[in-house]
Amino acid sequence: MSWGRPFRLISPLVDKSSPESTPLQVECGWGFTSILTQSGNVLVFWPQSGRIFDHLQVINSQFDQQGIETKAKISADHPEVIPCHVWDLQGFDPVILPPIPENLPEIPHTGLSVEEQDKPTKLIKISGMDNNIIGLTNKGHVLRFDGLNNENSYSRGRWEYLPHFSEVTKVREDPTFSREAEPTLEPPSTMLITHISAHFKTFVAYSTGPQSVVLIGKFDTDNIVHPPNEELKPTMIPYLQYQSVISVVIGDYHYGALTSAGKLLTWGAFSNGALGLGDPTKIEDGQPGGFRTREERLAVMDARGHMPFSPPDVRVPTEVKFDHMEKSKKEKSCFVATAGGWHTGALVVDLEPEDESEGEEEEALDMPGAFPTTEALPPAEPAAHAIPLIRIRGGMMPFRIGFAGRGLARGHAGLGGAIGRGGPNAGRGGAPQ
């Protein structure tokens, strides 16, 4: 919408004159932007539809006529600068969502002190997904607000408390903690949800520490308002529980969990390599990230210029190794991870000293996504519809660098036409689990 022409939202609702107008957090859903203030209020506006979208079209047309190109492309003279034309958006105040319910229950067995329990209940975190916001209070209540399809539908939305994502007594009832489950896990005695993540049609509520619990929620985000009697329950993956999880990141159909030990675990759809488990043609048949059989693997290797099908979904969270292209295998630690769409990113450090001779050899490797080692400009990015190919033994394999406009059937107008998401089988094999 504003690539190369970012705007600053000017509104008394975010002027920082009071806790009610001081932004604490900004979160984007698929078609909206939301702001959590220090007081716990939530503001929302829609840059891709309605009044703001119409105004952006007019402004961009004016900029075009004035010759303000600002394509946000670096130049040879100043490769360290991304040129942008910044402007102010005024007269379009965000809407204020209704406050959270006043009758939220007191959650037992959270471990909160009496002083913490006596404080007013308010939202302290939000996370945006498709047409919905997930909220978290200072006392562990997890809520969702639906109906955020556009500026006309939000008034029909409401905050809904999700007890199965908030109360340890509900979590204990999950089959994950039954005696017949494998692996066998003791049900938690206390639980305080302290973190939330959300993206597309999935959200996660989780606690941290040695007894961390990870609760995954999925629902139909296309419904403007959910039935009042619909009781949303979490999916629990046994191998994610009690793993000292400190962060959970979510893509369209793939997921990642970072632990306090610096391990990144991924699962879900192949998503053109977003799991980070390595080249599937070099992974042992039947192992996470690889193909089911030798025949499938050879069929992909024999395919010239395209990947006829993807490896199956990874159902058990699997540790990512960050040494796929290194000659010497050294221990590494991941301290930040992120995900979105069909992408995953991570910041990783070596835990062992590097041999200088090895470092010189590895610098020469042609690593996808590596920064250029000279001052020359990087090659132009491929068109959005093109899938770059990386040569592998026996043929070529697609390596997906980026496609922000995946799926073209949602019907929302956007940059260059309709925008949306591909279905669960878009660009990959099988449905996500």
C-alpha positions as CSV (number, residue, x, y, z in Angstrom):
1,M,0.0,0.0,0.0
2,S,2.7,2.5,1.0
3,W,5.9,0.9,-0.2
4,G,8.4,3.8,-0.5
5,R,5.8,6.2,0.8
6,P,5.2,5.4,4.5
7,F,2.8,7.6,6.4
8,R,2.7,8.8,10.0
9,L,-0.7,8.5,11.6
10,I,-1.7,11.8,13.2
11,S,-4.5,11.5,15.7
12,P,-5.3,12.7,19.2
13,L,-5.9,9.0,20.0
14,V,-2.2,8.3,19.7
15,D,-0.7,11.6,20.8
16,K,0.9,10.2,24.0
17,S,-0.8,12.9,26.1
18,S,-2.2,10.2,28.5
19,P,-2.0,6.4,29.1
20,E,-5.2,6.1,27.0
21,S,-3.3,7.7,24.0
22,T,0.2,6.3,24.5
23,P,0.9,3.3,22.2
24,L,2.4,0.3,24.0
25,Q,2.3,-2.2,21.1
26,V,1.4,-2.3,17.4
27,E,0.2,-5.5,15.7
28,C,-0.9,-6.1,12.1
29,G,-3.5,-8.6,11.0
30,W,-4.1,-9.5,7.4
31,G,-6.1,-6.4,6.6
32,F,-5.9,-4.2,9.7
33,T,-3.4,-2.5,12.0
34,S,-4.1,-2.5,15.8
35,I,-2.6,-0.5,18.6
36,L,-2.6,-1.4,22.3
37,T,-2.3,1.6,24.6
38,Q,-0.8,1.8,28.1
39,S,-4.3,1.9,29.6
40,G,-5.3,-1.4,27.9
41,N,-7.4,0.2,25.1
42,V,-7.2,-1.3,21.6
43,L,-7.4,0.9,18.5
44,V,-7.8,-0.4,15.0
45,F,-7.6,1.0,11.4
46,W,-7.8,-0.6,8.0
47,P,-5.2,0.7,5.4
48,Q,-6.2,-1.8,2.8
49,S,-10.0,-1.0,2.6
50,G,-12.5,1.6,3.2
51,R,-11.8,5.3,3.7
52,I,-8.1,5.1,4.3
53,F,-7.6,2.9,1.3
54,D,-9.5,5.4,-0.9
55,H,-7.4,8.3,0.5
56,L,-4.2,6.4,-0.2
57,Q,-5.2,5.9,-3.8
58,V,-5.7,9.7,-4.2
59,I,-2.4,10.5,-2.4
60,N,-0.4,8.0,-4.5
61,S,-1.9,9.5,-7.6
62,Q,-0.9,13.0,-6.5
63,F,2.7,11.8,-5.8
64,D,2.9,10.1,-9.2
65,Q,1.8,13.3,-10.9
66,Q,4.4,15.2,-8.9
67,G,7.1,12.8,-10.0
68,I,7.7,11.4,-6.6
69,E,8.7,7.9,-7.5
70,T,10.2,6.7,-4.2
71,K,10.3,3.0,-5.2
72,A,12.4,2.2,-2.1
73,K,15.2,0.9,-4.2
74,I,18.8,1.4,-3.2
75,S,21.1,3.3,-5.5
76,A,24.8,2.8,-6.4
77,D,25.7,6.1,-4.8
78,H,24.0,5.4,-1.5
79,P,23.6,1.6,-1.0
80,E,23.1,2.1,2.7
81,V,19.9,4.2,2.2
82,I,16.4,3.1,1.3
83,P,14.8,6.2,-0.2
84,C,11.3,6.9,1.1
85,H,8.9,9.8,1.0
86,V,7.3,10.2,4.4
87,W,3.9,12.0,4.8
88,D,1.3,12.5,7.5
89,L,-2.1,10.9,7.4
90,Q,-4.6,13.1,9.2
91,G,-8.4,13.1,9.7
92,F,-8.7,9.3,9.9
93,D,-8.8,8.4,13.6
94,P,-8.6,4.7,14.5
95,V,-11.7,3.1,16.0
96,I,-11.7,2.2,19.6
97,L,-12.7,-1.4,20.4
98,P,-15.1,-2.0,23.3
99,P,-13.4,-2.7,26.6
100,I,-12.8,-6.3,27.7
101,P,-15.6,-7.8,29.8
102,E,-15.8,-6.6,33.5
103,N,-16.9,-10.1,34.7
104,L,-13.8,-12.1,33.8
105,P,-13.3,-14.9,36.3
106,E,-10.5,-15.0,38.8
107,I,-8.2,-17.7,37.5
108,P,-7.0,-20.2,40.2
109,H,-3.5,-21.7,40.5
110,T,-1.7,-18.9,38.5
111,G,1.0,-18.3,41.1
112,L,0.2,-14.6,41.2
113,S,0.7,-12.8,44.5
114,V,-2.2,-11.1,46.3
115,E,-0.9,-7.7,45.3
116,E,-0.8,-8.8,41.6
117,Q,-4.3,-10.2,41.9
118,D,-5.6,-6.9,43.4
119,K,-4.5,-4.8,40.5
120,P,-7.1,-3.8,37.8
121,T,-7.5,-6.4,35.1
122,K,-6.4,-5.0,31.7
123,L,-4.9,-6.1,28.4
124,I,-1.1,-6.2,28.3
125,K,-0.5,-7.9,25.0
126,I,-2.3,-8.3,21.7
127,S,-1.6,-10.3,18.6
128,G,-3.2,-9.9,15.1
129,M,-4.4,-12.6,12.8
130,D,-6.9,-12.9,10.0
131,N,-9.9,-10.7,10.9
132,N,-9.3,-11.3,14.7
133,I,-7.2,-10.1,17.6
134,I,-6.0,-12.3,20.4
135,G,-5.6,-10.5,23.7
136,L,-3.8,-11.3,27.0
137,T,-4.5,-9.7,30.4
138,N,-2.1,-9.1,33.3
139,K,-3.8,-12.0,35.1
140,G,-3.6,-14.6,32.3
141,H,-6.9,-14.3,30.6
142,V,-6.8,-15.1,26.9
143,L,-9.4,-13.4,24.8
144,R,-10.3,-12.9,21.1
145,F,-12.1,-10.1,19.3
146,D,-13.7,-11.1,16.0
147,G,-15.4,-9.1,13.2
148,L,-12.4,-7.1,12.1
149,N,-12.9,-7.8,8.4
150,N,-13.4,-4.1,7.7
151,E,-14.4,-0.7,9.3
152,N,-18.1,-1.6,8.9
153,S,-18.0,-5.0,10.5
154,Y,-16.1,-4.3,13.7
155,S,-19.1,-3.0,15.6
156,R,-20.6,-6.5,15.5
157,G,-17.5,-8.0,17.0
158,R,-17.0,-8.7,20.7
159,W,-14.3,-9.8,23.2
160,E,-14.7,-13.5,24.1
161,Y,-12.9,-15.1,27.0
162,L,-11.2,-18.4,26.1
163,P,-11.1,-20.5,29.4
164,H,-9.5,-23.5,27.7
165,F,-6.5,-21.3,26.9
166,S,-6.3,-19.6,30.3
167,E,-7.2,-22.0,33.1
168,V,-5.0,-24.8,34.3
169,T,-8.0,-26.9,35.5
170,K,-9.2,-26.9,31.8
171,V,-5.7,-27.8,30.5
172,R,-5.4,-30.7,32.8
173,E,-8.4,-32.3,31.2
174,D,-6.6,-32.5,27.8
175,P,-5.8,-36.0,26.5
176,T,-2.1,-35.0,26.4
177,F,-2.0,-35.6,30.1
178,S,-3.8,-38.9,30.2
179,R,-2.0,-42.0,31.4
180,E,-2.4,-43.6,27.9
181,A,-0.6,-40.7,26.2
182,E,2.8,-41.0,24.7
183,P,5.0,-39.6,26.0
184,T,3.6,-39.7,29.5
185,L,3.3,-36.2,31.0
186,E,2.2,-35.1,34.5
187,P,-0.5,-32.5,34.3
188,P,0.6,-29.0,35.4
189,S,-0.3,-27.9,38.9
190,T,0.0,-24.2,38.2
191,M,-0.1,-22.2,34.9
192,L,0.0,-18.5,34.0
193,I,-0.2,-17.7,30.3
194,T,2.3,-14.9,29.7
195,H,2.8,-14.9,26.0
196,I,0.6,-15.0,22.8
197,S,1.4,-15.3,19.1
198,A,-1.0,-15.2,16.1
199,H,-0.8,-15.3,12.4
200,F,-3.4,-16.0,9.6
201,K,-5.7,-18.7,11.1
202,T,-3.6,-19.9,14.0
203,F,-2.8,-18.5,17.4
204,V,-0.7,-19.8,20.4
205,A,-1.0,-19.0,24.1
206,Y,1.9,-20.2,26.2
207,S,3.7,-20.0,29.5
208,T,7.5,-20.0,30.0
209,G,10.0,-21.6,32.3
210,P,10.8,-25.3,32.8
211,Q,7.1,-26.1,33.0
212,S,6.1,-24.2,29.9
213,V,2.8,-25.1,28.4
214,V,2.0,-24.4,24.7
215,L,-1.6,-24.2,23.6
216,I,-2.5,-23.9,19.9
217,G,-5.7,-22.6,18.6
218,K,-7.2,-22.7,15.1
219,F,-10.6,-21.5,13.8
220,D,-12.4,-20.2,10.8
221,T,-11.4,-16.6,10.7
222,D,-13.7,-15.8,7.8
223,N,-16.8,-15.8,10.1
224,I,-17.5,-12.1,10.9
225,V,-18.9,-13.1,14.3
226,H,-18.5,-16.4,16.0
227,P,-21.5,-18.2,17.6
228,P,-21.7,-17.4,21.3
229,N,-21.9,-21.0,22.3
230,E,-18.9,-22.1,20.3
231,E,-16.3,-23.3,22.8
232,L,-12.8,-23.1,21.3
233,K,-10.4,-25.7,22.6
234,P,-6.6,-26.0,22.1
235,T,-4.5,-28.5,20.3
236,M,-1.5,-29.6,22.4
237,I,1.6,-31.2,20.9
238,P,3.1,-33.5,23.6
239,Y,6.7,-32.9,22.5
240,L,6.3,-29.1,23.0
241,Q,5.2,-29.3,26.6
242,Y,7.7,-28.7,29.4
243,Q,10.4,-27.7,27.0
244,S,11.3,-24.3,28.4
245,V,9.7,-22.5,25.4
246,I,10.4,-18.8,25.4
247,S,9.0,-17.9,21.9
248,V,6.6,-19.3,19.4
249,V,6.5,-18.0,15.8
250,I,3.8,-18.8,13.2
251,G,3.7,-18.8,9.4
252,D,0.8,-19.6,7.2
253,Y,1.2,-23.4,7.5
254,H,4.5,-23.8,9.4
255,Y,5.4,-23.1,13.0
256,G,8.5,-22.7,15.3
257,A,9.2,-22.8,19.0
258,L,12.4,-21.4,20.5
259,T,13.6,-22.8,23.8
260,S,15.7,-21.2,26.6
261,A,18.5,-23.6,25.6
262,G,18.8,-21.9,22.2
263,K,17.1,-24.7,20.2
264,L,14.7,-23.9,17.4
265,L,12.0,-26.5,16.8
266,T,9.9,-26.4,13.7
267,W,6.9,-28.4,12.4
268,G,4.0,-28.1,9.9
269,A,4.1,-27.8,6.2
270,F,7.2,-27.8,4.1
271,S,6.2,-24.3,2.7
272,N,9.0,-24.4,0.1
273,G,11.7,-24.8,2.7
274,A,10.5,-22.6,5.6
275,L,11.0,-25.3,8.2
276,G,14.7,-25.0,7.8
277,L,15.4,-28.7,8.2
278,G,17.7,-28.8,5.1
279,D,17.5,-30.0,1.5
280,P,14.8,-32.7,1.4
281,T,16.7,-34.6,-1.3
282,K,19.6,-35.0,1.2
283,I,17.6,-36.0,4.2
284,E,17.2,-39.7,5.0
285,D,13.9,-41.1,3.7
286,G,11.1,-41.1,6.2
287,Q,12.8,-38.5,8.5
288,P,11.3,-35.1,9.4
289,G,11.8,-32.7,6.5
290,G,12.5,-35.5,4.0
291,F,10.4,-37.5,1.6
292,R,8.4,-40.6,2.6
293,T,10.3,-43.0,0.3
294,R,13.3,-43.2,-1.9
295,E,11.1,-43.3,-5.0
296,E,9.6,-39.9,-4.1
297,R,13.0,-38.4,-3.4
298,L,14.4,-39.6,-6.7
299,A,11.3,-38.4,-8.6
300,V,12.0,-34.9,-7.3
301,M,15.7,-35.1,-8.1
302,D,14.9,-36.2,-11.7
303,A,12.4,-33.4,-12.2
304,R,14.0,-30.6,-14.3
305,G,13.3,-27.1,-13.4
306,H,10.4,-27.7,-11.0
307,M,9.4,-29.5,-7.8
308,P,6.5,-31.8,-8.7
309,F,5.5,-32.3,-5.0
310,S,6.6,-31.4,-1.5
311,P,7.8,-33.5,1.4
312,P,5.0,-34.4,3.9
313,D,4.2,-32.2,6.8
314,V,6.4,-32.5,9.9
315,R,4.1,-33.5,12.8
316,V,6.7,-33.7,15.6
317,P,8.6,-30.5,16.3
318,T,12.1,-31.1,15.1
319,E,15.3,-29.2,15.9
320,V,16.8,-27.0,13.2
321,K,20.5,-27.5,12.5
322,F,22.2,-24.3,11.4
323,D,25.2,-26.0,9.8
324,H,23.8,-27.2,6.5
325,M,26.4,-25.5,4.4
326,E,29.4,-25.8,6.7
327,K,32.2,-28.3,6.5
328,S,32.8,-28.4,10.2
329,K,29.8,-29.0,12.5
330,K,29.9,-26.7,15.5
331,E,27.4,-26.1,18.2
332,K,25.2,-23.0,17.7
333,S,22.6,-21.2,19.7
334,C,19.5,-19.5,18.4
335,F,18.4,-16.5,20.4
336,V,15.7,-14.9,18.2
337,A,13.3,-16.4,15.7
338,T,10.6,-15.0,13.5
339,A,8.1,-16.4,10.9
340,G,5.4,-15.3,8.5
341,G,3.8,-16.4,5.3
342,W,6.2,-19.1,3.9
343,H,9.3,-17.7,5.7
344,T,11.3,-18.3,8.8
345,G,14.2,-16.2,10.1
346,A,16.6,-16.7,13.0
347,L,19.5,-15.0,14.7
348,V,22.2,-17.6,15.6
349,V,25.6,-17.4,17.3
350,D,28.4,-19.9,17.3
351,L,29.2,-21.4,20.7
352,E,32.6,-22.6,19.6
353,P,35.6,-20.5,18.4
354,E,36.0,-20.4,14.7
355,D,39.1,-21.6,12.9
356,E,40.4,-18.7,10.7
357,S,41.2,-21.1,7.8
358,E,37.7,-22.6,8.0
359,G,36.1,-19.2,8.0
360,E,38.0,-18.1,4.9
361,E,36.8,-21.3,3.1
362,E,33.2,-20.9,4.2
363,E,33.0,-17.2,3.1
364,A,33.5,-18.4,-0.5
365,L,30.3,-20.5,-0.3
366,D,27.4,-19.2,-2.4
367,M,24.9,-19.1,0.4
368,P,21.3,-18.2,-0.6
369,G,20.3,-15.0,1.1
370,A,23.8,-14.1,2.2
371,F,24.8,-10.4,2.1
372,P,27.1,-9.4,-0.8
373,T,30.8,-9.2,0.2
374,T,31.5,-6.4,-2.3
375,E,30.1,-2.9,-2.7
376,A,28.3,-3.9,-5.9
377,L,24.6,-3.8,-5.9
378,P,22.7,-7.1,-5.4
379,P,20.9,-8.5,-8.4
380,A,17.4,-7.3,-9.0
381,E,14.7,-9.3,-7.0
382,P,12.8,-11.7,-9.2
383,A,9.2,-11.0,-10.1
384,A,6.6,-12.0,-7.5
385,H,5.4,-14.9,-9.5
386,A,8.8,-16.3,-10.2
387,I,10.3,-19.0,-8.0
388,P,14.1,-18.9,-8.0
389,L,15.7,-22.2,-8.6
390,I,18.7,-23.7,-6.8
391,R,20.7,-26.4,-8.6
392,I,20.8,-29.8,-6.9
393,R,22.1,-33.1,-8.1
394,G,19.8,-34.4,-10.8
395,G,18.0,-31.2,-11.6
396,M,16.7,-28.0,-10.1
397,M,14.8,-27.4,-6.8
398,P,12.7,-24.3,-6.1
399,F,13.9,-22.1,-3.2
400,R,11.2,-19.7,-2.2
401,I,12.7,-16.3,-1.5
402,G,9.5,-14.3,-1.2
403,F,5.9,-13.9,-2.4
404,A,4.0,-11.5,-0.3
405,G,0.9,-11.7,-2.4
406,R,0.3,-15.4,-2.1
407,G,-3.2,-16.4,-3.0
408,L,-5.2,-14.1,-5.2
409,A,-8.8,-15.0,-4.3
410,R,-9.6,-13.2,-1.1
411,G,-11.3,-10.3,-2.8
412,H,-9.6,-7.4,-0.8
413,A,-8.2,-4.8,-3.1
414,G,-4.5,-4.1,-2.6
415,L,-1.3,-3.1,-4.2
416,G,-1.3,-4.3,-7.8
417,G,-4.8,-5.9,-7.6
418,A,-6.4,-8.5,-5.3
419,I,-4.5,-9.9,-2.4
420,G,-5.0,-12.9,-0.3
421,R,-3.7,-16.2,0.8
422,G,-3.3,-19.5,-1.0
423,G,-5.3,-22.4,0.4
424,P,-3.6,-25.1,2.4
425,N,-2.5,-26.9,-0.8
426,A,-1.1,-23.7,-2.5
427,G,2.5,-24.5,-3.5
428,R,2.9,-27.5,-1.3
429,G,1.6,-31.0,-0.8
430,G,-1.0,-32.1,1.7
431,A,-3.0,-30.2,4.2
432,P,-1.4,-28.7,7.3
433,Q,-1.9,-30.4,10.6
